[in-house]
């Protein structure tokens, strides 16, 4: 009998005043009883609107029905047919804007907790599966993947299951891309990411780290000297943007990329870290996306007494996931909305000593349909801070485009693709994820990697 409760089973979590002082995972996951009860809220709709909201088209009602029956491994196997990173997606996808946003149960109550159930099934598999991954029969063709982030890993996994010999080249010393350097441990434990990568390695995917494409080896050399038949570029968007306001070169001003990389990849929160971060008392994070929330919550855990989110629009326009905004507020992050920095102030020691801001108000909609923020007259004030983290977006690193013959890019440095297949201006070279779109979500990057894998298979099958 369906569970007709109008609300989701709440996610167990650490208490806010406890978790804002540690880097352990905030959300603790459903118990079996919770998962079955939540799964029974699914109406198993025939037209499956939730699937249309998923960039990788997971068979959502099917896996939820397996959980409702207690067949948790069966649920995982259904998910893994479409997703190479289910334990990741269950934790970081913006479900409220995608699958859950299409759920029929959301019309008169809360949608089914699809993301929470996906996480449950994936975590159950990781904890209990004792079998061996069956490698597919090799088809004799080789594909190179540039970047071991969500797009690259998804493309690699799908191609490996088709029998291709896949080599992934990663610039950093650990695979995972934004999953390891960008998203904090308290949202996505790195052990979970490594388990997902281990699953791909078991399929035969060869992951090579410390390989900077364009320096260590070029795309031209991958084809001409290494004998690859096709290539997928999923190198992300790791080049940070700044506001170009006075004071951005002061000590204590970070890009969110650098700040989060130091914390997440280099473990700056540990006392013996090789790349420590100065302990600051008052931190301003400029921006309103998920990355800004991550940086602010990390700053709080590093010991800051006051942490501000400074965003030039209002709360309704915040692009971050609703859950991340709620968690940030619970943890004591202060939101300075309709506020925009105009100058970072420094003392004689060249360290940040404050940030000059102006108040904003929302005017007419701009070209994107969002109401454009305009400066309020005579509203200038100084925010007392000793550290500023800029989280206003990123763009692709120009190294690959500058070292690859015939690869078309746009004015933002993003690789131009011809259609959803990810085909670039160069034959046999495909691209997807943030390298094409600029900074976006993990699941949209995965969707691009999935589309490219399908297109690469069609291309090499017909070649």
N, C-alpha and C positions, 0 to 999 in steps of 0.2 A: 504494500500500500504506500503511495507517495507521501512524503513528508511535506505538508502544506504550510509549514512555518514561513512567515514573511521575512524572517531575518536569517542570515548565515550563522553557522556555528562560529563563534568568535575564535580568533587565532590566539592560542596561548603565547605569552610573551614575557620577557623580563620586565620588571617594574622600571619606570622611567628614571627614577633617582638612583637606581642600581646600574642600569645599562649605560647611562651617559658617562660612566667612569670606567668602562671596560670595552674591549673590542670583541666580545663574544657575540654570537648571533642573537639578534633581538627576538625574531619570531621563532618559536620553539617547535612548530609543526603540530599537525593533528595527531591524536591517538587513533587507533583503529575504530573505536566506538564513534568518535567525532566524524571520521572520514565516511563511514557507512551511513551515518545519520545525514550528513551533508549530501552525499551521493543520492540519497533517496528523495532529495528536493528536486532533482532533475526530472522533467516531464518527458524526456526522450522524444522530443518533437520530430515529426516526420520531415519537415523542411530544414531543420538544423540551422537556424540563423547564426548560432554561435560559431559554427565552422567557417562561415563567410567572413567573420571578424578575425580569424586567425591567419596571419601571414604565411604560415606553413601548412595550413589546412589539416590540423590534427582531427581525427575522428572523435570529437569530444563526447557526444552522447554515448558512443560505444565504449570508450574507456571508463566513463563514469558508471555505466551499468555493471561493468565487471567489478568495480569497487563496491557497489551496492550489494553484489552477490558474495563479496569476500574474496574474490579472485584478484588479488592485488598484482601479482606477477603478470597475469593476463592483461590487466590494465596498462602496465608498463610496456608490454610488447606492442600493444596497439599504438601507444604514444610514440614509441621509438621507430615505428614505420615512417613517421613524418618528421620527427625531430631528433637531431643528433645530441641535443643538450637539454633533456627534459628537467633535470634537477636544477639547472640554471634558470630556465624559463619560468618554472614554477615559483621562483623567488623574485625575479627582477622584471618580468614583463608588465607593461601597463594594461593589465587585464580589463580595468574599468573602461578603457577607451577601445578595446578590441573585443575579444570573445565575450566577456561578461557584459560589455556594453550592448550586445545584441541579444542577450538572454531574455527569453519571454518572462521568466520569473521576476525580472527587474521592472516590469511594467507596474505591478501593484505591490512591490516590496523590494527586497534586495535580491540581486541575481545569485545564481548558484556560485559557490566559491570554486570556480574552475581552476584558477591558479593554485589554490591551496590543495586541491585534490591531485593536480599534476605533480606538485612537490611531494605529496604523500606517496604516490605510486613510485616515483623515482627514488625517493629515500628508502622505501621498502626494498626495492630491487638492489640498491647499493649494499644494504645491510644483510640481505638474505640470499642473493643469487650465488650459487656455487658452481654453476656449469661453465663451459668454455664457449667463447665466441667462435662461431664457424666462419672461417675465411672463405670468401667466394673464389671460384675458379678464375685464374688470371686470364685476361683477354689479350695480353701482349702489348698494350699501349700505356704510355706514361703521361701523366699530367702534373704540372708544377703549380703549387698554390703559394701565393705571396701573402704572408700575414696569418698568424695563428689566432686570430680573434674569432668572433661569432660567425662572420661571413665565410672566412677561410676554412674553419673547422667543419661547418655544415657542408660546404661544397666538397671538402675532402672525404667526409663520411659517406655522403651519397655516392660519390664516384668509386670509392673503395668497395662499396656493396655491389657495384656493377662490374667489378673485376679489374679496375684500372690500378696500375702501380702509381700511387700518389705520394709525392714528396712535398711537405710543407716547410717553407722557409720563414723563420721568425727572427726579427732584428734583436729582440731582447733575449735575456738568458733564460727566460721561462716562457712556455707557450701559454696562450690564453688571451693575449691582447688586453682589451679594456676590462675583461673579466678578472684579470689579476692586478693590473696597475691602476685601474680606475675605480672599480666598485669596492667599497670597504669590506673588510672581514665580517663586520657585524651585520651586513646585508647578504653577503655571499661568501661563505667560508672557502678558502682557497683549496682545502682538501676536497671539496665537492667538485670544483673545477678540474682538479687533477684526476679525479675518478672518471670524469667524462672524457678527458684526453686519453687516459689509459684504455678506455673502451675503444677509442678510435685506433690506438696503437695496436690493440689486439686484432683489429680488422686488417692490419697490415700497413696502416698509414705511417710513413717515415717522417718524423718531426725533427728538423734541424734548426737549432737555435744559434744566436749570435751571427746570423746571416743577414747582412744589410744589402738588400737588392738595390743595385745602382752603385754600390761600393765594392762589396765582397764579390759579387757576380751580377751581371746585367741580364735583363730579359733576353736580349739578343743572344747572349752566351748560353742561356738555358736551352734555347732552340738549337743553335748551331753547334755547340760543343758538348752538350749534355743529352741531346737526343729526345727532348720532350716533344710530344705531339700537340699539346695545347697548354695554355696557362690561364690561371684565374688570379686577378689582383684583388685582394681583400685587405689592403694595408691600412685601412682606417683613416681617421682624420686626427692626427696627433700634433698638428702645428697650432699652438694657442693664439687666440686673438686678444688684443688689448684695446683700450679705449682711446689711446693717444692723448691723454690728458697730462698736465704737468705732474711730476712726482712719481711716475710709474717705474722709474729706474732706482728708486730708493731701496735701501735694505729693509726687508720685511714685506716687500710686495712680491707675491707669487702668482704664477698662472695656476689655475686649478689642476692642470695636468701635472705640473711639477710637484705641487703640494700633495696631491693624492698618490702620485708615484712614490714619493718619499715615504708616505705613510703605509701604503698597501704593499708595494713591491719590495721596498727596502726596510720595512718594519721600523720606521722612525720612532714609534711609540715605545719601543723596547729600550731599556737603559744602555745596552751594549751595541746599539745600532751604529753602523758605519756612516750613516747619513742622517744625523739627528736634525730636528727642527727646533729652532729657538722657542722656548716657552713664552708665549705671549699672554697678556692678561685680557686684552680687549681686541677682538678680531671682527673685521667686516668682510663678508663674502658678497661680491657684487654679481648678481644674476638670480634667476628664479627657477632653473631647471633641476633635474635630478642630480646633476653633478654639483650644483651649488648646495643642495641639501646634504650631499655626501661630505663636501668640504666643511660645511658648518658643523655637522655632527661629529666629524673627526676632530675639529678644533676644540670642541667642548670636551671630548674625551682626552685630549692632550693637556687639559688643565686650564683652559681659558675661563675666566670668570664671567665674561659677557661675550656673546657671539651674536652678530647681527646678519640677517639676510637683507641686503639692500637691493631693491628691485623697483624699476621705474614705472611699472604698471600696478594694478590692484590685485587683490587675492584671487578674484575670479579668473584673471589672466595668467596666473602662475602656470608654467608649462610642466612643472614637476608632478609626479604621481601623487594622487590624493593621500595615499598611505604614507608616503615619505614626508609630506607636509605635516600631517597629523603627528607622526613620530617626532619630527623636529620640534614642533610646538610642545609636545609632552616632555621633551628633554630639556626645555628651557631656552631654545633658540628664540631670539627676539626678531620679529619681522618689521623692518622699516620699509613699508610699501609706499608707492608713489613718491619715490626718492631716487635721485640720480647724482652720482659723484661728478664733480667738475675739477677737482684738484686733490692730490695727495700731499699732505704737508709733512716736511721733514725737519728734524732738529739739527743741531750742529754736528752730531755724530752720524748724520746721513741715514738715520733710522726713521721709520714712520712715527709721527707723533700726533696725527689726526687726519681726517678726511673732510674736505669742504664739499658740501652737498647742496642741492636745491630741491625744493618740493615740486611735485608734478601734479597735473590733473589730466584726465582723459578727454581728448577732443574728438574730432571726426574720425571715422574709420580710415585706415591707410589702404594701400593696394591689396594687402593680404586679408582685409576684412576686419582686422583688429583696430580698436580705437587707439588713435595715435596719442602718445603722451606729450604734453607741452609744458613748458616751465611756468610755474606760478610766480607772479611778480613779487619782488622783495621777499623771497622765501629762503635766502641763503643761510646756512648754519654749518657749524663744524661738529662732526661726530668724533668723539674722543676714542681713538683706537690706536694700537701700536702694531697692527698687522693687517694687510689687505690681500685678499685672494680674489683674483679676477676670473670669473666663470661666465664668460659671455660668448662662448662658442669656440670652435676649432675648425681648421681647414686641413686638407691633405698635405702631407709633406711633398715638396716639389721634386725630391730626388729621383723618383721613378720616372716622372714625365720628362725630366731633363736628361735622362740617360737612355731613353727608349725611342728608337726611330719610329716615326709615323703614329704616335699615340696622341690623339686629340684630347685637349682639356679645355674647360671654359674659363671665364674671367676670374672665377673663385679658386681655380686650381684643381677642380674636380674632374675626374675622367669622364669623358662623354661616351655614353653608350647608345646604341641604335634603338633598342627596345628593352622589354622586360627580361629578355634572355641574357642581357649583360654584354652582348657583343660590342667590342670597341671598334675604332677605325682601323685596327690592324687584325688581319686574319689570324684566327687561332687564339687570340687574346681576349679574354672576357674579364669583366670587373663588376664589383657589387659592394654594397654596404656603404660605410661612411666615405670611402674613397670616391664614390660616385655622387652621393646625396649630400655630403657634409654630415656633421654630427646628427645622429638619429638614434633609434632604439636598438637594443640587442636583437629583438625578434624581427624587426624589419631587415636588419643585416642578414639574419639567418634565412629569411625568405628570399633575399637576393642570391645568397649562396646556393640555395636549393634550385632556383630558376636557372642559374648558370650551369649547375651540374647536369641538369636535364638537357640544356642546349649544347653543352660540350659533348655529351654522349651522342646526341643526334648528329652533330658535326663530324665527329670521328667515325661514327658508324657509316656515314655516307661518303667519307673521304676516300 
